[in-house]
């Protein structure tokens, strides 16, 4: 829907009782609303909270001042498990991407280096996230399915049917932060909303998880490609 000069994504759910406004990772506005809430009511609430919305947008812009617009050239830095690696193009290399001595080695004759690197990240994410889900799962319901894919605005999701999806970018953050992102979705298997019980469940598994939330707030923009 359109509100003022903004496109607003409206996500409806029968589980929601009230409207929740969020600024997504890409800076777009979204609202999570009850399934029967008319669009006119959505607009009315947005108008009543316009000041708060503009503050949220300004905070997003402020936090994204440090965004790195990466180019695929020698010396450019890229993240992996929270560490910064420098890109180096290699003439003769059997594999498209390798990690070695603080460098990401990318085969020089690849026509699409960005796709090659993202492909590497996706493969690593499936392996590492799958392993950590299995290790962190005791104490949680068993998910119906766990998938890793590209998610432009979210770190992960959990459906009412127990299907969990993680963003491949989870493999760019430090291991402790990735654990938080994994546990966040596992906790949704029990607690669909961000209730006190939801956060207590996370804290019981990851004491001090708030530092990971803060890392994402400050550094999340650095994971953009």
Secondary structure, DSSP 8 states (H G I E B T S, - for coil): -EETTEEEEEEEETT-SS-EEEE-TTS-EEEEEETT--HHHHHHHHHHTHHHHHHHHHHHHHHTTT-----SSTT-EEEETTEEEEEEEESS-SSSEEEETTEEEEETT-S-HHHHHHHHHHHHHHHHHHHHHHHH-TTS---SEEEEE--SS-SEEE-TTSEEEEEGGGGGS-HHHHHHHHHHHHHHTT-SS--HHHHHHHHHHSTTTHHHHHHHHHHGGGG--
